[in-house]
Amino acid sequence: MWKFHRAIIAAGLFLVSTSLTQAQDVAAGETVFKKCKACHAVGDGAKNKVGPQLNDLFGRTAGSIEGFKYSKAMVAKGEEGLVWDDESLAQYLSKPRSFIKGTRMAFAGLKKEEDIVNITAYLRTFSTAEDAAEAAPEVEETKAEVEQDKVPKQEEPKDAGKRSAGKFGLGRLVTPMEIAAWDIDIRPDGKGLPNGRGTVAEGEPIYTENCAACHGDFGEAVDRWPVLAGGLDTLTDDRPVKTVGSYWPHLSTVFDYVRRAMPFGNSRSLTDDDVYALTAYILYLNDIVEDEDFELSSENFGDVVMPNAANFIPDAREAEAHYANKGDACMADCKPGPVEITMRARVLDVTPEGDGENDGVGNID
């Protein structure tokens, strides 16, 4: 404890002798660090989490905390002589995967130079975890009204909005605005996509604030919420991992579902640009795109091909005899011979298994 008291005192004396602006930089850095707190701890009593603790970061050789499982790439960088200082940390925080190819850290990086400067100043103070107030994310005002303004104005039918003159006088004709509010489905060919755009880097903080609490910081899922990333080449395994990257055939499904139903409990609160950015970040988590600056838009949406798209086939039920002949459906003794169990729920991932607190969670750099 005394170690960090001295660090805080030293930092305080330093700030007294500097400008108020620099003191504000440290406070701003504390805010930026909230993006990191899910995986990293700093301050008195800080321990390794999904990522290593960040006390005494400056002057430390990369990949050198004993007992923490770093990526091979991070360990190799340390062996090559990488020592964390202001310059090397700035390069890493701006583009982690570019600075250390093969790092496990999926964070897209900080795009604003001021954020990097501020978080560096904050980490240098070695503030305790208690000092870094965990302020709740600001609740944004719903943006559905903003999206509503984008709906093209249409001339309403003469009787739109008027009560029906039917037998019971119930209901009325629906208005074009009401239809447009519900008509938001996106087809695999991109028909129905709204205008908009968003980058991987812009999607990362949106994901952190709205999705990570359930789906994990990197799509690995928390508790029994759905896994969003990983699972590539597991579909033929006894326990396939069905994720956006390993299983979903069309990107339009991701966009449509996020836009329509997410965030959980606050659906339709994201702008179209937010949904494009969030979809781009989910692609990034699944390594379908690798550039943090990749921008997804209505113009290039159709260029993205999902890894499992070829394994889905068209619905040909209309060609089957029952549908083609419009016959009656079989309701009893439809299968000759005894019925056999061919698959069990646990194999289909319907029944949860495992008691581990960190099931499915791996270390990052």
Buried (B, 14 or more C-beta within 10 A) or exposed (E): EEEBEEBBEEBEEBBEEEEEEBBEBBEBBBBBBBBBEBBBBBBBEBEBBBBBBBBBBBEBBBBBBEEBEBBEBBBBBBEEEBEBEBEBBBBBBBBBBBBBEEBBBBBBBBBEEEBBBBBBBBBBBBBBBEBBEEEEEEEEEEBEEEBEEEBEEEEEEEEBEEEEEEEEEEEEBEBBBEEBBEEBEBEBEBEEBBEBBBBBBBBBBBBBBBBBBBBBBBBBBBEEBEBBBBBBEBEEEEEBBBBBBBBBBBBBBBBBBBBBEBBEEEBBBBBBBBBBBBBBBBBBBBEBBEBBEBBBBBEEBBEBEBBBEEEEEEEEEEEEEEEEEEEEEEEEEEEEEEEEEEEEEEEEBEEEEEEEEEEBBEBBB
